[in-house]
Amino acid sequence: MSLPKPERGPGFPEFVALIATMMALNALAIDMMLPALPAIGDALDVASENARQWVITAYLLGFGMAQLIYGPLADRYGRKPVLMAGLSLYVLFSVVAAFTTTFEALILARLGTGLGAAALRVLAVSIVRDRYSGRTMARVMSLSFLVFLGVPILAPTLGQLVLFVAPWRWIFGVLALAGSGFMIWALIRLPETLAAENRLPIRFGRIAEAFRAVVSDRLSVGYTLAMTAITGSLFAFINSSQQIFFDVFQQPTLFTTVFGLMAAGIAVASLTNARLVERLGSRRLSHLALIGFITSAAVHAGVTLTGHESLISFALLQGLTMFCFGFIAGNFGALAMNNMGRIAGTASSVQGFVSTTFGSLTGFLIGQSFDGTAAPMTIGITGCGVLALVAVLVAERGKLFSTVETESRPA
């Protein structure tokens, strides 16, 4: 009698590519919109330019809030079924957005798209944590984050290309096609990573206990709050960038190019981090990068407030700030998850809910402060960096650059 063949699954490169694509679908749904915001506002009679930022923020709010639901579901039913459900919502509401006729309906559709995309964030972290921890997890997340951050290099340009050949509604059509393509790939190639014996029943007491573990662990709380602040700075930049290039510098044609170069800097930093993190450690790299982030953001704020801002100074200083961001995000996420192995799904959902929901609100408030200059954005980003540093100091009991790490092992 012949033995059954072992289940085929992705090797390490394809596994990283799958996780990266899950993350990239989220980035695509955010940054592809940016060049289309004026056209969307004109078509749907949105008088206030600042109000157009709701196209981004509504998606982020749905993306953040739904993560509380997906975590317990993923711990109970496994990663793959929940992923398929989230992808279905992502595709469905992208199609709905393409056919909306009012701004209010578009905002609701974007909220629904975010609700589906939340599964991608929770499952990406949970699936990686199912297989790795410590520095190896940080390496996988950094490699995946490289693609996630590489997407913004092309996403605004892709959105602009769509506008050259078709109405803005086709941007949402492209999102639906991308989500459908990934759904087929994941359905065929991504195995279930949560063993049946590790699945947890959905009981209020157990979920409450898991929540307490997440919010009582010093590393989890500290680095989640730090990630919230640093995420707020990213969303402040995304919300403000289109108006800064169009209204402050009067250079709309350079927007996608300069935005892409800044995103490329984040991608280069993330790739460099992936190469260095197993040798130098998540703490040393991310703490040093956070100091650099605050310094460059503060200098940029000073340049803006003294009236010396130019397109060149903006590109250089904001690009340097975002470069530092590339060393921070993946490491902070891995450090927040270090002690959460048995409740990875719930932990990822709680941490993602906090960092995305409150980070998006922070970025939205900073974006709504746009006054015809880059000053509100640069001041806001500096403040976010300082808040992140305070949270890290609390998590590490006042000590930075520690080399102590949790060793890598399959979870």
Buried (B, 14 or more C-beta within 10 A) or exposed (E): EEEEEEEEEBEEEEBBBBBBBBBBBBBBBBBBBBBBBBBBBEBBEBEEBBEBBBBBBBBBBBBBBBBBBBBBBBBBBBBBEBBBBBBBBBBBBBBBBBEBEEBEBBBBBBBBBBBBBBBBBBBBBBBBBBBBBBBBBBBBBBBBBBBBBBBBBBBBBBBBBBBEEEEBBBBBBBBBBBBBEBBEBBEEBBEBBBEEEEEBEEEEEBBEEBBEBBBEBEBBBBBBBBBBBBBBBBBBBBBBBBBBBBEBBEEBEBBBBBBBBBBBBBBBBBBBBBEBBBEBBBBBBBBBBBBBBBBBBBBBBBBBBEEEBEBEBBBBBBBBBBBBBBBBBBBBBBBBBBBBBBBBBBBBBBBBBBBBBBBBBBBBBBBBBBEEBBBBBBBBBBBBBBBBBBBBBBBBEEEBBEEEBBEBEEB
